[in-house]
C-alpha cells in the first residue's frame, strides 16, 4: 500500500477487540456449566448460564466484521491504481496469522493426544493432523483461523469488485443475497456439515464491516444518529436468539414450521446488529474512560486479543482437569468463574512475556 494512502489507526477498536475476546472466553468458560445446568432447564442457574453463553455468540461474527472493517479501511481506495500492496499484504498474513495457526494446530494436536494418553499414536495420526489443519478441527476454536485465511485469499478480488462507487453501494445488498442463496443451497442441495467452516457463512458480517471500513466517518455518523435502534435490535434479537427454543415450543408454537428460516434471520440480524453496536459501545467507552485504568485495561486486553484467542482454550482445559473433582454446589460455580479469571490473566501474561522475544510474532500473531 502506498504510504500516502495509509490512514490513522482507529483508537477505539482495541476496546472493540477486548469486548469480543472477553465474550469468546465467556462462551468457553460457560459452555460446560450451561450444558450441565440443562438437567433443570427452568432453574435460575440454567437460565443464567444459557443467557451468558448464547448471548455471547456474537463474538466470532463480530471479530470477522472487524477484520472486514480494518482490511478495507487500510487497503481500499478508489484512487488506488496499483496492486503492489498485495505481496506485502500476503507476507504479513503469512507471518502473523498462517504460521501461528499452523504452530498452534500442532500444539493442540499434541495436547489432545497427551490428555488422552495417545502420544504414541502421533506419527500414525499425521493424516488427522493435516485434515485438522485444513478444517480447523485440531481444537474447538481453530476453525476461526481457517475462515479468516479464506477471507484473506479472496480479499484482493473483493477490493477489485468494490472499486467503483456502484460496487460500494451494492456491497451489502449483494452480501445479503449471497447469504440467502448460500443458505438455501446448503439446506436443499449440498447439506454439508462443514458449512460453518466456510467464509461464506460469515460473508454478510464481513461485508458490512468492509462497507463501514470504506466509508468509516460517514458510516459512524449514520450509526450515531440511529444508535438506540441499533442497540434495541441487538438486545431484542439477542434474547430471541437465546430463547429461540422456548419461542417455538412454548410461547408461539405456530411459528414452529418456519423455525429454520426464522433462525437464519434471527442469527444474522442479531450478529450484524451486535457488530455495529459494539462500534458505538467501544467508542463511548473510549471517550468516557479515556486516561483511566479501565481504559488501559481494556486496551491492553484488546491488543493481546489474538494471542488470548490462541492460548486460552489450552489453559481452560488444564484448569478443568485440575478442578474436575468439584461437580456441584457453590464451590463449583466459584471454580468456574475463578477459572475464567485465571485463564484470562494467564493468557494475557503469556502475551506480555512473549512480546519480550524477537521471534514471538510467529507464535502469538498480530
Order of alpha helices (4+ residues) and beta strands (2+ residues): alpha-alpha-alpha-alpha-alpha-alpha-alpha-alpha-alpha-alpha-alpha-alpha-alpha-alpha-alpha-alpha
